[in-house]
Amino acid sequence: MKVIEVNIATLKMFQYSSLEEIQSCDFKGFLADYALEAAMEKYTCAIKEGEVRCENDHVRKDGTIFPARTHGILLEGGDQKLLVIISDLTEERAIQQQALEAERKYRRYIDHTSEAFTVLGSDHRVVDMNENALKMVQYSREELIGVHAMELVPPEAQESTKNVWAKVARDGHCQ
């Protein structure tokens, strides 16, 4: 299988400087060795079914491996040409990792604070609570997830709670 045409983004993604340079490579060289077998199965699937989507680790010219999402579409005609769209997932994966780390940090904070801590969604339903909050209301986490927060507020405090929520929505904070 040979590379016929690429755009500038593909040249940059794989760190090649010209179409001729990238055409001199076998497409298998663009995949991590451990991803070759699965990629060949996907290629066969694309030929049979006309389309395939997958994620594989690809290899740049300098040998660095990067995650990528691939969408292959069989082109009309009898010569089994695939239009392949490759998206570099490096940045997306880095963002996902940052989000996981932020979640772990947030989790440690709410689990170890001495205060009762409740997380509400934009619809004012309980998303999470720490152990101190659960002890205060004497319910389990499972019982409270999805409950509207107003159900946890005593009737005499509901009006002032609504006012606080309105102030937070308007100003972004409440003091």
N, C-alpha and C positions, 0 to 999 in steps of 0.2 A: 504494500500500500504506500502510495506516494502522495506527498503534499503537492497540490497543483497551484493553489493561490492562497495568499493570506493578506490580511489588512495590516496596517501599521501597528495597531494595538496588539496583534498577535506577535509581530516581530519584537515589540518592546517586552511583552509578557515573557517570552522565552529567551530574550536577550540576544536576538540575532539582528544583524545590520542590513540584510538584503533578502529578497525573495530567493535569489539563487542559492544563498548560503543555507537557508532553511529547506529548500527543495532537495539539497544534497543529502539530507538526513532521512532515515526511515522513520515513519511515525512512531514505531515502538520505542525509539530513543527519547521520545517526549514523555514517556510514562516511567514511573518508578518500577524497578524490576519486580517487586512484590505485587504490583498492580496489573502486570501484563496479562496474566491468565484471565482475570475478571474482565479486563478491557476487551480482550479478544472475544469472550462470550457475548459481551454487549454489542460489539461490532457485528457478530453473526446475527444477533437478535435484530439489529437495525436493518440488515440486509433482508431478513425474512419479513419483518413487521413494518418496515418503512420509517421507523423512528425509534430513538432510544434516549433516555436521560439517565445520567449517573454522576457520581462523584468519585474522583480518583486523585491520587497524588501524581503530579506531573514533575518534570525535571527541566530546569532552565539550562542554558548553554554552559553556565559555570558549574553545573552539577547540583545546585541547590534544589531541594524538593519543595513544592508548594501544593496546597490543596486547591482543587478546581472542580467546578460543576461543568459537565459536558452535556450538550444537547446535539445529537446527530440526526439529520434528516436525509433519507435516501432521495436523491434527485431522480427525476424522470429520465428514462432512457435505459438501455440495456447494459451500460458499462459499470454499474455498481459504484457510482460516485456518491459520497456523503458530503453534505454541507454540515460542518461541525462548528458549533458556537461554544467557546470555552470562556468561562468566567473565573478569574482568579479569586479564591475565597480567603486569601491571606488576611486581608483587612477585616472581613466579616468574622472570621474565627478569632481574631485579636479582640474585636469588640465583644464577642460572646464570652471570651475568657475574662475580660474586664468586668462584664456584667456578673459573671459567676463570683469573681473575687469581691465585688461590691456587695453581692447578696450574702456571702459568707461573713463579711465585715458587719453588715447590717444585722445579720442573725446573731453574731456574737454580742453586739451591742444590746440588742433588745433582750437577749437571754440572760445577760449578766447585770443589767441595770437593777437598781433596788426599787425603781418606780414601776407602777403598773403601766404597761405599754400596749396600745391597741392600734392596729393598722386598719384604716378604712379605705375602701375603694371610692371612686368618684360618686358612686350611688349611695354612699354612707353605709354600706354593708361591710361587716367584719371580714377582713382578709386574713388577719393573723392577730394573735395576742401572746404576750409572754406569760410565764408561769405566775408572776405576781398579779397580773390582771385576772387570770383564771381563778386564782385563789380568792380574789376580791369579790368576783361575781358568783363564785361557787358553781361553775359549769365546766364541762370539758371543752377542749378546743373543737372537737367534732360537732358538739351541740351549737357552738357559736359561729362557726364559719358560715358566712352567707346571711346571718341575721342582721336586720337593719339596726343600726346603732341606737336609734330612738327607742327601741324596745328595751334597751338596757338603762335608759334614763328615767328616773322617777317622774311621774306626771307633773309634780310641782316644779321640776327643773327643765321641762321640755321647751318652754318658750324661750328661756335664756339660752339654752343650747342651740336652738334655731338661729337666734341672733348672733351667737358666736360663729356658727357655720357661715352665715351670710357675710360677716366681717372678714373671715378667712378667705372666702370666695372672692370678695371685692378687693381686699388689700394684700392678700397672700400671707397674712399672719394675724395673730391676735395677741394683744398684751393687756 
